[in-house]
Amino acid sequence: MRRKRARRSRSPTRNPGSKITALFLDVDGVLTDGQIYLDGRGHELKVFNTKDGHGMRKAAAAGITICWISGRSSPATARRARELGVPLCYQGVRDKGARIEAVRRRLGLVRSQIAAMGDDEPDIPMFEAAALSACPADATPATRRAADVVLKTPGGHGAVREFIERILARNGQSGIVTHKPG
């Protein structure tokens, strides 16, 4: 039996009445492959995908606010967010649902303007606050069931870019091009 890759409880295709204007992303397992490397001195190393970075630049050029919400704190995450010009980066967050709600109120957003992406159970409250949710191909089973879209790409290997391209298509902004590297 062939397994379906995407589940849609809310339509992830183009919906002219509700443009996505904010994208909330988990970090570990979404922007990275979920592995944490420690060198002999205890310094943490993370690998980020440049395709994801370029996708976030395209989203920003299209007027989509990017927000990272991570349960862990990491200097590598803060540095990468600064490099990409990510305006909102929250680390050490225990309740991601409460954080997304606070940011939603601060930015004056409504649920229909929000998309979220995560890979594990702590990210599911972000999905509940969003009109459109996605997870990488290698997300946990519970997260896969909760997401509107299960992407073809695993975390840290361009899954964020895949989701952003879907969002841009939904928003009618597929033609966005930026030449700034990711």
Beta strands, then each sheet from edge to edge (+ up, - down):
strand 1: 22-25
strand 2: 37-38
strand 3: 44-45
strand 4: 65-69
strand 5: 88-90
strand 6: 114-117
strand 7: 132-135
strand 8: 149-150
sheet 1: 5+ 4+ 1+ 6+ 7+ 8+
sheet 2: 2+ 3-
end
